[in-house]
Amino acid sequence: MAEETTKILIADDEPDVHEFLHVALEREGVTFVDAADGEEALIKAAEETPDLIILDVQMPKKDGFGVFAELQKQDTTQDTPVIMLTGVGERTGVGFSAEDMGQYLGKEPAAYIEKPVDPEKIRAVVDSLLQA
């Protein structure tokens, strides 16, 4: 009998972020699916049915907010936990919270994490969401 594999979709236009998250979240039984923009993220989410999705807010072709809204409309992804990542707060001084996003989008993401991402924090959030 094959072991269960956990799939994590990482959607970010920065290759360094993919590499960082692969290293931070790597463990036995985890497979990563990577997307470099919002449109690719939606395609891969439909094809791969990930257990968890990590979305950058600012991406080409479709931003993270748009991707999140689309994911909520799909039967296969509407219940998939989504972690939103952004560097907007650090650059602009304007922050968002999951609650703010819930009011804006109609549903809150499972978590909202500012870049630069603390590896311990992202591991704790991912572990919590995958165990839920």
C-alpha positions as CSV (number, residue, x, y, z in Angstrom):
1,M,0.0,0.0,0.0
2,A,1.4,3.4,-1.0
3,E,2.0,6.0,1.6
4,E,-0.2,9.1,1.7
5,T,1.5,12.1,0.3
6,T,0.6,15.7,1.3
7,K,0.6,18.1,-1.6
8,I,1.4,21.8,-1.0
9,L,0.9,24.2,-3.9
10,I,3.2,27.2,-3.7
11,A,2.2,30.1,-5.9
12,D,4.8,33.0,-6.0
13,D,6.6,34.8,-8.8
14,E,9.9,34.8,-6.8
15,P,12.0,31.6,-7.3
16,D,13.8,32.4,-4.0
17,V,10.5,32.1,-2.1
18,H,9.8,28.7,-3.6
19,E,13.3,27.5,-2.6
20,F,12.9,28.9,0.9
21,L,9.5,27.3,1.4
22,H,10.7,23.9,0.0
23,V,13.6,23.9,2.5
24,A,11.5,25.2,5.4
25,L,8.6,22.7,4.9
26,E,10.5,19.7,3.5
27,R,9.8,16.5,5.2
28,E,8.9,12.9,4.4
29,G,5.5,12.6,2.6
30,V,5.3,16.2,1.3
31,T,5.3,16.9,-2.4
32,F,5.5,20.5,-3.7
33,V,3.6,21.8,-6.7
34,D,5.0,25.1,-7.9
35,A,3.3,28.0,-9.8
36,A,4.9,31.2,-10.9
37,D,1.8,33.3,-11.5
38,G,-1.9,33.4,-10.6
39,E,-3.2,31.7,-13.7
40,E,-0.8,28.8,-13.4
41,A,-1.8,28.5,-9.7
42,L,-5.4,28.0,-10.7
43,I,-4.6,25.4,-13.3
44,K,-2.3,23.5,-11.0
45,A,-4.9,23.7,-8.1
46,A,-7.5,22.1,-10.4
47,E,-5.1,19.4,-11.8
48,E,-3.3,18.5,-8.6
49,T,-5.9,19.0,-5.8
50,P,-3.4,20.1,-3.2
51,D,-4.0,19.7,0.5
52,L,-2.7,23.2,1.2
53,I,-2.1,26.3,-0.9
54,I,0.4,29.0,-0.2
55,L,-0.4,32.2,-2.3
56,D,1.6,35.3,-2.8
57,V,-0.6,38.4,-2.9
58,Q,1.3,40.1,-5.7
59,M,1.8,37.9,-8.7
60,P,1.6,38.4,-12.5
61,K,-1.5,37.5,-14.6
62,K,-3.7,37.2,-11.5
63,D,-3.0,38.4,-8.0
64,G,-3.4,36.3,-4.9
65,F,-6.7,38.0,-4.0
66,G,-8.1,37.0,-7.4
67,V,-6.8,33.5,-7.2
68,F,-8.2,33.1,-3.7
69,A,-11.6,34.3,-4.9
70,E,-11.6,31.8,-7.8
71,L,-10.5,28.9,-5.5
72,Q,-13.6,29.6,-3.4
73,K,-15.8,29.1,-6.4
74,Q,-14.4,25.6,-7.2
75,D,-15.9,22.5,-5.6
76,T,-12.4,20.8,-5.5
77,T,-10.6,23.8,-3.8
78,Q,-13.2,25.8,-1.8
79,D,-12.3,23.9,1.4
80,T,-8.6,23.7,0.8
81,P,-6.7,25.8,3.4
82,V,-5.0,28.8,1.9
83,I,-2.1,30.8,3.4
84,M,-1.6,34.2,2.0
85,L,1.9,35.7,1.9
86,T,2.8,39.3,1.2
87,G,5.6,41.8,1.5
88,V,3.2,44.8,1.1
89,G,3.1,45.6,4.8
90,E,6.9,45.8,5.0
91,R,7.2,47.9,1.9
92,T,4.3,50.3,2.4
93,G,3.6,50.2,6.2
94,V,0.0,49.1,5.3
95,G,-0.9,45.7,6.7
96,F,-3.8,43.3,6.0
97,S,-5.2,40.6,8.3
98,A,-7.1,37.5,7.5
99,E,-10.2,39.2,9.0
100,D,-9.7,42.2,6.6
101,M,-9.4,39.8,3.7
102,G,-12.5,38.0,4.8
103,Q,-14.5,41.2,4.8
104,Y,-13.1,42.0,1.4
105,L,-13.4,38.6,-0.2
106,G,-16.3,37.1,1.7
107,K,-14.2,34.4,3.3
108,E,-11.0,34.5,5.3
109,P,-7.9,32.6,4.2
110,A,-6.7,30.1,6.8
111,A,-3.7,32.3,7.6
112,Y,-2.0,35.5,6.5
113,I,1.8,35.8,6.9
114,E,4.0,38.8,6.2
115,K,7.3,38.5,4.3
116,P,10.0,38.0,5.1
117,V,8.6,34.7,6.4
118,D,9.9,33.3,9.6
119,P,10.6,29.5,9.0
120,E,9.4,28.5,12.4
121,K,6.1,30.4,12.0
122,I,5.4,29.0,8.6
123,R,6.1,25.4,9.8
124,A,3.8,25.9,12.8
125,V,1.0,27.3,10.7
126,V,1.3,24.6,8.0
127,D,1.5,21.8,10.6
128,S,-1.6,23.2,12.3
129,L,-3.6,23.4,9.1
130,L,-2.6,20.0,7.8
131,Q,-3.6,18.4,11.2
132,A,-7.0,20.1,11.3
